[in-house]
């Protein structure tokens, strides 16, 4: 994978190729090593490091925004003309040549709306239109004003910042629609144990499948991740709907023939999906998740219902309900309006593979912190 570093408004691309031998050496684990808590793997001097980086940078957030100001202001003027309001009447749905609702096309799973409602909005499920625009402008302006101390890929070079997409303001104050407080339900004791066990540590196995370039980050369910990388393509036939996501080029096939789910012994990271139409909505039920899948502490018994509804020419409404009694005390649901990608639509290449050198550096840093933690523990025990 290429690493892109922002330098005085320019980008420097460095491609590093790592041999299989180095990857093998990094993935070798010491089973007898004491596992430190995730908090011990964090650089405790990170704030000091950030301040030093800001002081050394030739740019500030203000100067970064100034560089993109004309483009950003044009985006804000266009984006705020359309606001997602769940109460707005829906347009008639176009049909395929065989009569099903037409949901095919290229869509973006992006959002500035947080997954969970903030404490200040805990009893406020909806913004006013003016508040929705204000919150959107604030987030988009922050997005275009990158902190010069942040180490990241230069998404903007490829037009992949959220503010460079057809994203729009949302009257909802959280993506979670149920429970009514807009928060993820409390974990069960078993779910809490599983969630803690899935925390990222200093071993390769503890790292998520997306970080290891094995699976994408679009779930399921499809909760927006970071930046504008939620591109999806939907392909329809009379008997199947195919969903392809940009991240890791994951492919999900929704069978529409009324067949049963695969046997419980057949499991995968993406689960086993069956779909059917309810009026203008495609309803997809997914089960049979793999036990090694890591998704917010959920278990292999997760039952996922997703709903895809074409709202108008430019919007596909995505809804999902997660039911997993061994993980959460109650089911919970999300709603994300997917805007259609600007024409011509296509999926970006997913430049990630299992020899990605980034994971090597990440593990090297985590293992350094782990060694420091273990050394400190020995001193304290004397």
Buried (B, 14 or more C-beta within 10 A) or exposed (E): BEBBEBEEEEBEEEEEEBEEEEBEEBBEBEEEEEBBEBEBBEEEEEEEEBEEBBEEBEBEBEBBBBBBBEBBEEBBEEBBEBBBBBEEEEEEBEEEEEEBBBBBBBBBBBBBBBBBBEEEBBEBBBBEEEBBBBBBBEBBBBBBBBBBBEEEBBBBEBEBBBBBBBBBBBBBBBBBBBBEBBBBBEBBEEBEEBBEEBBBBBBBEBBBBBBBBBBBBBBBBBBBBEBBBBBBBBBBEEEEBBBBBBBBEBEBBBBBEEEEBBEEEEBEBBBBBBBBEEEBBBBBBBBBBBEEBBBBBBBBBBBBBBBBBBBBEBBBBBBBBBBBBBBBEEBBBBBBBBBBBEEEBEBEEBEBEEBBBBBBEBBEBBBEBBEBBBEEEEEEEE
